[in-house]
Amino acid sequence: MRRCARPRESDPLTMRRVAVLSMAMLATAAFAADKKTYRYNCRGGAFTVTAVVDASGRWSKAEPVVLQIENEPPQTLVADPDAPDADSFKNKDYEFYALKTFITLTHKSHGVIVKTYSACRAE
């Protein structure tokens, strides 16, 4: 049976390279992602959405968004994989959809639409 070679623990050049590479990756990730809050006024009420925006200006599909409707508790929404070209996020109660200027928020309870926020404009 052949043994694997163990890396030398005292190789300062390798450790320095690993540290520099790690710092560069962390700096890129921090620069690329920026958390922004958007306020929408709609027929039906107003709400805010806080999302992580990547370097291209698109909302990150990997990070959930936080929906805040007036005095209600915040809701966490995750990306809808069925809408790849739009900013579409949902949970069991809410569904947010934005494609250019068409923006809606739907509140459901047990699969039945309770309230729709339509004709939304970003502030």
One Martini backbone bead per residue (centre of mass of N, CA, C, O) as a GRO file, in nm:
protein
  123
    1MET     BB    1   0.097   0.037   0.022
    2ARG     BB    2   0.048   0.370  -0.054
    3ARG     BB    3   0.160   0.674   0.044
    4CYS     BB    4   0.089   0.987   0.103
    5ALA     BB    5   0.194   1.293   0.069
    6ARG     BB    6   0.297   1.530   0.284
    7PRO     BB    7   0.280   1.834   0.359
    8ARG     BB    8   0.460   2.098   0.432
    9GLU     BB    9   0.431   2.302   0.718
   10SER     BB   10   0.704   2.498   0.654
   11ASP     BB   11   0.586   2.647   0.392
   12PRO     BB   12   0.573   2.984   0.347
   13LEU     BB   13   0.494   3.027   0.048
   14THR     BB   14   0.231   2.864   0.046
   15MET     BB   15   0.090   3.017   0.275
   16ARG     BB   16   0.097   3.293   0.138
   17ARG     BB   17  -0.068   3.216  -0.112
   18VAL     BB   18  -0.323   3.132   0.037
   19ALA     BB   19  -0.375   3.404   0.176
   20VAL     BB   20  -0.396   3.581  -0.079
   21LEU     BB   21  -0.624   3.423  -0.217
   22SER     BB   22  -0.833   3.452   0.009
   23MET     BB   23  -0.845   3.763   0.013
   24ALA     BB   24  -0.930   3.799  -0.284
   25MET     BB   25  -1.198   3.645  -0.262
   26LEU     BB   26  -1.326   3.821  -0.039
   27ALA     BB   27  -1.309   4.092  -0.190
   28THR     BB   28  -1.482   4.010  -0.433
   29ALA     BB   29  -1.738   3.936  -0.275
   30ALA     BB   30  -1.776   4.215  -0.137
   31PHE     BB   31  -1.787   4.383  -0.405
   32ALA     BB   32  -2.018   4.221  -0.564
   33ALA     BB   33  -2.192   4.260  -0.299
   34ASP     BB   34  -2.503   4.445  -0.248
   35LYS     BB   35  -2.719   4.590  -0.020
   36LYS     BB   36  -3.065   4.669  -0.104
   37THR     BB   37  -3.337   4.907  -0.084
   38TYR     BB   38  -3.678   4.885  -0.192
   39ARG     BB   39  -3.948   5.101  -0.282
   40TYR     BB   40  -4.307   5.044  -0.308
   41ASN     BB   41  -4.583   5.172  -0.492
   42CYS     BB   42  -4.925   5.061  -0.477
   43ARG     BB   43  -5.194   4.898  -0.552
   44GLY     BB   44  -5.259   4.821  -0.200
   45GLY     BB   45  -4.968   4.951  -0.133
   46ALA     BB   46  -4.668   4.924   0.061
   47PHE     BB   47  -4.314   4.827   0.010
   48THR     BB   48  -4.017   4.638   0.092
   49VAL     BB   49  -3.694   4.541  -0.057
   50THR     BB   50  -3.419   4.329   0.030
   51ALA     BB   51  -3.119   4.302  -0.170
   52VAL     BB   52  -2.878   4.135  -0.347
   53VAL     BB   53  -2.631   4.290  -0.547
   54ASP     BB   54  -2.456   4.255  -0.814
   55ALA     BB   55  -2.224   4.376  -1.041
   56SER     BB   56  -2.461   4.385  -1.276
   57GLY     BB   57  -2.744   4.467  -1.100
   58ARG     BB   58  -2.853   4.206  -1.002
   59TRP     BB   59  -3.032   3.993  -0.839
   60SER     BB   60  -2.975   3.754  -0.621
   61LYS     BB   61  -3.049   3.402  -0.628
   62ALA     BB   62  -2.880   3.298  -0.370
   63GLU     BB   63  -3.030   3.520  -0.215
   64PRO     BB   64  -3.243   3.632  -0.009
   65VAL     BB   65  -3.528   3.821   0.049
   66VAL     BB   66  -3.675   4.112   0.212
   67LEU     BB   67  -4.001   4.159   0.327
   68GLN     BB   68  -4.179   4.479   0.391
   69ILE     BB   69  -4.501   4.538   0.542
   70GLU     BB   70  -4.511   4.772   0.720
   71ASN     BB   71  -4.612   4.619   1.036
   72GLU     BB   72  -4.514   4.362   0.948
   73PRO     BB   73  -4.345   4.097   0.937
   74PRO     BB   74  -4.082   3.978   0.805
   75GLN     BB   75  -3.999   3.832   0.487
   76THR     BB   76  -3.870   3.541   0.334
   77LEU     BB   77  -3.740   3.516   0.003
   78VAL     BB   78  -3.708   3.303  -0.274
   79ALA     BB   79  -3.611   3.194  -0.557
   80ASP     BB   80  -3.754   3.144  -0.877
   81PRO     BB   81  -3.673   2.899  -1.111
   82ASP     BB   82  -3.917   2.970  -1.329
   83ALA     BB   83  -3.774   3.285  -1.341
   84PRO     BB   84  -3.487   3.376  -1.498
   85ASP     BB   85  -3.562   3.689  -1.618
   86ALA     BB   86  -3.659   3.754  -1.328
   87ASP     BB   87  -3.766   3.902  -1.029
   88SER     BB   88  -3.831   3.607  -0.839
   89PHE     BB   89  -4.006   3.571  -0.525
   90LYS     BB   90  -4.077   3.322  -0.255
   91ASN     BB   91  -4.331   3.184  -0.050
   92LYS     BB   92  -4.611   3.058   0.100
   93ASP     BB   93  -4.744   3.377   0.100
   94TYR     BB   94  -4.540   3.510  -0.116
   95GLU     BB   95  -4.520   3.701  -0.442
   96PHE     BB   96  -4.254   3.827  -0.629
   97TYR     BB   97  -4.263   4.040  -0.934
   98ALA     BB   98  -4.000   4.144  -1.180
   99LEU     BB   99  -4.030   4.310  -1.511
  100LYS     BB  100  -3.912   4.584  -1.515
  101THR     BB  101  -4.225   4.758  -1.485
  102PHE     BB  102  -4.340   4.482  -1.386
  103ILE     BB  103  -4.502   4.487  -1.062
  104THR     BB  104  -4.567   4.232  -0.808
  105LEU     BB  105  -4.779   4.137  -0.521
  106THR     BB  106  -4.866   3.830  -0.354
  107HIS     BB  107  -5.116   3.721  -0.124
  108LYS     BB  108  -5.135   3.410   0.044
  109SER     BB  109  -5.384   3.155   0.163
  110HIS     BB  110  -5.396   2.840   0.104
  111GLY     BB  111  -5.381   2.928  -0.222
  112VAL     BB  112  -5.527   3.203  -0.169
  113ILE     BB  113  -5.600   3.512  -0.266
  114VAL     BB  114  -5.587   3.808  -0.065
  115LYS     BB  115  -5.360   4.001  -0.206
  116THR     BB  116  -5.285   4.274  -0.441
  117TYR     BB  117  -4.994   4.426  -0.574
  118SER     BB  118  -5.023   4.684  -0.811
  119ALA     BB  119  -4.883   4.916  -0.999
  120CYS     BB  120  -4.579   4.943  -0.942
  121ARG     BB  121  -4.348   5.181  -0.790
  122ALA     BB  122  -4.046   5.306  -0.771
  123GLU     BB  123  -3.863   5.528  -0.542
   0.00000   0.00000   0.00000
